[in-house]
Amino acid sequence: MAAARPVFYVSDGTGITAETIGHSLLTQFSGIEFETRRIAFVDSVEKAEAAVAEIRRAGEHAGVRPVVVNTVVDPDLITLLAESGALMLDVFAPFISPLEQELGLRRESRVGHAHGMVDFKAYEARINATNYALTHDDGMDIHYDDADVILVGVSRSGKTPTCLYMALHYGVKAANYPLTEEDLEGRELPRRLRAHRRKLFGLTIDPERLQQIRNERRPNSRYATLETCRAEVVQAEALFRQENIPVLSTTHTSIEEIAGKVLAHQGIHRHMF
């Protein structure tokens, strides 16, 4: 069996950009096993040398050339990192020269601006949105006047992580409401949601997958039986159709995709932080 190919996401900041782009690239190659690691805040010669040593060790251990997805901006540190012998993929390199020519400006090698706290107003909006998602999780606070979107679905269908993702990355005030057994048996939209119909978006999930998730949380409970999961999903989907609520299955959909589709459908246009 071939050794996993070592892949490093190296950055002088958090490494989020390098990891996000690197992950997207790796998903284009099936049949290859990758072992990924993030090395963040490589902003000095000492840290770069330590990163080089780690990358070399990984390559020697695996017996294959490592891959480095790099968002370091200091050219001297980039040159040093290249001494690792890895395949260097500089995320910024293909775009900087064309942008400099088009804008008539030279780049400024500033560290940490992609995910730094540069725009304090935007940062505060993101924190407020995150607090909103937490206080309006699972129907804890049902005052939805300030909500941008309200996710509705049975328990463990992906509402909470999606709300938090939209808050953290887009500053969207996202609430979520779990459809209870009483709600589902009533076969109509819960009264507290009716005034906010235009903000509603339904999430559903395959019953078998729902059972797996619930069984991890509360094993051997009625809540986690396949019978209960099937009944709740069928009732929830019937309610969505009856009330003409847009719905998306989360079974094989990532949090990023769910959030993107929800925001697009609801016409919420925000820049990603």
TAHU-V202837 format. One record per residue. N is the residue number from 0. SS is DSSP state (H for helix, E for strand, C for the rest). Layout:
N:SS ; N:SS
//
This chain:
0:C ; 1:C ; 2:C ; 3:C ; 4:E ; 5:E ; 6:E ; 7:E ; 8:E ; 9:E ; 10:C ; 11:C ; 12:C ; 13:C ; 14:C ; 15:H ; 16:H ; 17:H ; 18:H ; 19:H ; 20:H ; 21:H ; 22:H ; 23:H ; 24:H ; 25:H ; 26:C ; 27:C ; 28:C ; 29:C ; 30:C ; 31:C ; 32:C ; 33:E ; 34:E ; 35:E ; 36:E ; 37:E ; 38:E ; 39:C ; 40:C ; 41:C ; 42:C ; 43:C ; 44:H ; 45:H ; 46:H ; 47:H ; 48:H ; 49:H ; 50:H ; 51:H ; 52:H ; 53:H ; 54:H ; 55:H ; 56:H ; 57:H ; 58:H ; 59:H ; 60:H ; 61:H ; 62:C ; 63:C ; 64:C ; 65:C ; 66:E ; 67:E ; 68:E ; 69:E ; 70:C ; 71:C ; 72:C ; 73:C ; 74:H ; 75:H ; 76:H ; 77:H ; 78:H ; 79:H ; 80:H ; 81:H ; 82:C ; 83:C ; 84:C ; 85:C ; 86:E ; 87:E ; 88:E ; 89:E ; 90:C ; 91:C ; 92:H ; 93:H ; 94:H ; 95:H ; 96:H ; 97:H ; 98:H ; 99:H ; 100:H ; 101:H ; 102:H ; 103:C ; 104:C ; 105:C ; 106:C ; 107:C ; 108:C ; 109:C ; 110:C ; 111:C ; 112:C ; 113:C ; 114:C ; 115:C ; 116:C ; 117:C ; 118:C ; 119:H ; 120:H ; 121:H ; 122:H ; 123:H ; 124:H ; 125:H ; 126:H ; 127:H ; 128:H ; 129:H ; 130:H ; 131:H ; 132:H ; 133:H ; 134:H ; 135:C ; 136:H ; 137:H ; 138:H ; 139:C ; 140:C ; 141:C ; 142:C ; 143:C ; 144:C ; 145:C ; 146:C ; 147:C ; 148:E ; 149:E ; 150:E ; 151:E ; 152:E ; 153:C ; 154:C ; 155:C ; 156:C ; 157:C ; 158:H ; 159:H ; 160:H ; 161:H ; 162:H ; 163:H ; 164:H ; 165:H ; 166:H ; 167:H ; 168:H ; 169:H ; 170:C ; 171:C ; 172:C ; 173:E ; 174:E ; 175:E ; 176:E ; 177:E ; 178:C ; 179:C ; 180:H ; 181:H ; 182:H ; 183:H ; 184:H ; 185:H ; 186:C ; 187:C ; 188:C ; 189:C ; 190:H ; 191:H ; 192:H ; 193:H ; 194:C ; 195:C ; 196:H ; 197:H ; 198:H ; 199:E ; 200:E ; 201:E ; 202:E ; 203:E ; 204:C ; 205:C ; 206:H ; 207:H ; 208:H ; 209:H ; 210:H ; 211:H ; 212:H ; 213:H ; 214:H ; 215:H ; 216:H ; 217:C ; 218:C ; 219:C ; 220:C ; 221:H ; 222:H ; 223:H ; 224:C ; 225:H ; 226:H ; 227:H ; 228:H ; 229:H ; 230:H ; 231:H ; 232:H ; 233:H ; 234:H ; 235:H ; 236:H ; 237:H ; 238:H ; 239:H ; 240:H ; 241:H ; 242:C ; 243:C ; 244:C ; 245:C ; 246:E ; 247:E ; 248:E ; 249:C ; 250:C ; 251:C ; 252:C ; 253:C ; 254:H ; 255:H ; 256:H ; 257:H ; 258:H ; 259:H ; 260:H ; 261:H ; 262:H ; 263:H ; 264:H ; 265:H ; 266:C ; 267:C ; 268:C ; 269:C ; 270:C ; 271:C ; 272:C
//
